[in-house]
Amino acid sequence: MAKISKRYKSLLEKIEDKSYTLAEAVDCVKELKSAKFDESV
């Protein structure tokens, strides 16, 4: 099984365990982007 990275763990801490509306989900994805390339949605 693969090891969970530090980046992934830090992103999990910022997400609440709830249902998001579409607008909230898009805002959350844009806020949490952390890759070294363009993560366009």
Chimera marker file (.cmm) of the C-alpha trace (Angstrom):
<marker_set name="trace">
<marker id="1" x="0.000" y="0.000" z="0.000" r="1" g="1" b="0" radius="0.5"/>
<marker id="2" x="1.263" y="3.471" z="-0.857" r="1" g="1" b="0" radius="0.5"/>
<marker id="3" x="2.358" y="5.887" z="1.835" r="1" g="1" b="0" radius="0.5"/>
<marker id="4" x="0.248" y="9.025" z="2.321" r="1" g="1" b="0" radius="0.5"/>
<marker id="5" x="2.323" y="12.117" z="1.580" r="1" g="1" b="0" radius="0.5"/>
<marker id="6" x="2.741" y="15.153" z="3.826" r="1" g="1" b="0" radius="0.5"/>
<marker id="7" x="1.027" y="17.320" z="1.196" r="1" g="1" b="0" radius="0.5"/>
<marker id="8" x="-2.009" y="15.033" z="1.097" r="1" g="1" b="0" radius="0.5"/>
<marker id="9" x="-2.245" y="14.903" z="4.899" r="1" g="1" b="0" radius="0.5"/>
<marker id="10" x="-2.156" y="18.702" z="5.139" r="1" g="1" b="0" radius="0.5"/>
<marker id="11" x="-4.924" y="18.982" z="2.521" r="1" g="1" b="0" radius="0.5"/>
<marker id="12" x="-7.092" y="16.476" z="4.409" r="1" g="1" b="0" radius="0.5"/>
<marker id="13" x="-6.914" y="18.645" z="7.540" r="1" g="1" b="0" radius="0.5"/>
<marker id="14" x="-8.452" y="21.578" z="5.640" r="1" g="1" b="0" radius="0.5"/>
<marker id="15" x="-11.497" y="19.646" z="4.390" r="1" g="1" b="0" radius="0.5"/>
<marker id="16" x="-14.597" y="19.130" z="6.524" r="1" g="1" b="0" radius="0.5"/>
<marker id="17" x="-16.511" y="15.856" z="6.340" r="1" g="1" b="0" radius="0.5"/>
<marker id="18" x="-19.772" y="17.215" z="4.922" r="1" g="1" b="0" radius="0.5"/>
<marker id="19" x="-21.699" y="17.514" z="1.684" r="1" g="1" b="0" radius="0.5"/>
<marker id="20" x="-20.710" y="20.542" z="-0.373" r="1" g="1" b="0" radius="0.5"/>
<marker id="21" x="-22.784" y="22.417" z="-2.903" r="1" g="1" b="0" radius="0.5"/>
<marker id="22" x="-21.305" y="22.675" z="-6.372" r="1" g="1" b="0" radius="0.5"/>
<marker id="23" x="-20.192" y="26.278" z="-5.849" r="1" g="1" b="0" radius="0.5"/>
<marker id="24" x="-18.596" y="25.472" z="-2.478" r="1" g="1" b="0" radius="0.5"/>
<marker id="25" x="-16.822" y="22.439" z="-3.917" r="1" g="1" b="0" radius="0.5"/>
<marker id="26" x="-15.345" y="24.430" z="-6.806" r="1" g="1" b="0" radius="0.5"/>
<marker id="27" x="-14.165" y="27.168" z="-4.435" r="1" g="1" b="0" radius="0.5"/>
<marker id="28" x="-12.627" y="24.532" z="-2.157" r="1" g="1" b="0" radius="0.5"/>
<marker id="29" x="-10.775" y="22.846" z="-5.017" r="1" g="1" b="0" radius="0.5"/>
<marker id="30" x="-9.382" y="26.157" z="-6.251" r="1" g="1" b="0" radius="0.5"/>
<marker id="31" x="-8.318" y="27.129" z="-2.721" r="1" g="1" b="0" radius="0.5"/>
<marker id="32" x="-6.578" y="23.819" z="-1.985" r="1" g="1" b="0" radius="0.5"/>
<marker id="33" x="-4.568" y="23.478" z="-5.174" r="1" g="1" b="0" radius="0.5"/>
<marker id="34" x="-0.950" y="22.738" z="-4.410" r="1" g="1" b="0" radius="0.5"/>
<marker id="35" x="0.530" y="20.990" z="-7.436" r="1" g="1" b="0" radius="0.5"/>
<marker id="36" x="3.498" y="22.332" z="-9.307" r="1" g="1" b="0" radius="0.5"/>
<marker id="37" x="1.502" y="22.659" z="-12.529" r="1" g="1" b="0" radius="0.5"/>
<marker id="38" x="-1.701" y="24.371" z="-13.680" r="1" g="1" b="0" radius="0.5"/>
<marker id="39" x="-4.651" y="22.637" z="-11.985" r="1" g="1" b="0" radius="0.5"/>
<marker id="40" x="-7.394" y="24.177" z="-14.065" r="1" g="1" b="0" radius="0.5"/>
<marker id="41" x="-10.920" y="23.059" z="-13.266" r="1" g="1" b="0" radius="0.5"/>
<link id1="1" id2="2" r="1" g="1" b="0" radius="0.2"/>
<link id1="2" id2="3" r="1" g="1" b="0" radius="0.2"/>
<link id1="3" id2="4" r="1" g="1" b="0" radius="0.2"/>
<link id1="4" id2="5" r="1" g="1" b="0" radius="0.2"/>
<link id1="5" id2="6" r="1" g="1" b="0" radius="0.2"/>
<link id1="6" id2="7" r="1" g="1" b="0" radius="0.2"/>
<link id1="7" id2="8" r="1" g="1" b="0" radius="0.2"/>
<link id1="8" id2="9" r="1" g="1" b="0" radius="0.2"/>
<link id1="9" id2="10" r="1" g="1" b="0" radius="0.2"/>
<link id1="10" id2="11" r="1" g="1" b="0" radius="0.2"/>
<link id1="11" id2="12" r="1" g="1" b="0" radius="0.2"/>
<link id1="12" id2="13" r="1" g="1" b="0" radius="0.2"/>
<link id1="13" id2="14" r="1" g="1" b="0" radius="0.2"/>
<link id1="14" id2="15" r="1" g="1" b="0" radius="0.2"/>
<link id1="15" id2="16" r="1" g="1" b="0" radius="0.2"/>
<link id1="16" id2="17" r="1" g="1" b="0" radius="0.2"/>
<link id1="17" id2="18" r="1" g="1" b="0" radius="0.2"/>
<link id1="18" id2="19" r="1" g="1" b="0" radius="0.2"/>
<link id1="19" id2="20" r="1" g="1" b="0" radius="0.2"/>
<link id1="20" id2="21" r="1" g="1" b="0" radius="0.2"/>
<link id1="21" id2="22" r="1" g="1" b="0" radius="0.2"/>
<link id1="22" id2="23" r="1" g="1" b="0" radius="0.2"/>
<link id1="23" id2="24" r="1" g="1" b="0" radius="0.2"/>
<link id1="24" id2="25" r="1" g="1" b="0" radius="0.2"/>
<link id1="25" id2="26" r="1" g="1" b="0" radius="0.2"/>
<link id1="26" id2="27" r="1" g="1" b="0" radius="0.2"/>
<link id1="27" id2="28" r="1" g="1" b="0" radius="0.2"/>
<link id1="28" id2="29" r="1" g="1" b="0" radius="0.2"/>
<link id1="29" id2="30" r="1" g="1" b="0" radius="0.2"/>
<link id1="30" id2="31" r="1" g="1" b="0" radius="0.2"/>
<link id1="31" id2="32" r="1" g="1" b="0" radius="0.2"/>
<link id1="32" id2="33" r="1" g="1" b="0" radius="0.2"/>
<link id1="33" id2="34" r="1" g="1" b="0" radius="0.2"/>
<link id1="34" id2="35" r="1" g="1" b="0" radius="0.2"/>
<link id1="35" id2="36" r="1" g="1" b="0" radius="0.2"/>
<link id1="36" id2="37" r="1" g="1" b="0" radius="0.2"/>
<link id1="37" id2="38" r="1" g="1" b="0" radius="0.2"/>
<link id1="38" id2="39" r="1" g="1" b="0" radius="0.2"/>
<link id1="39" id2="40" r="1" g="1" b="0" radius="0.2"/>
<link id1="40" id2="41" r="1" g="1" b="0" radius="0.2"/>
</marker_set>
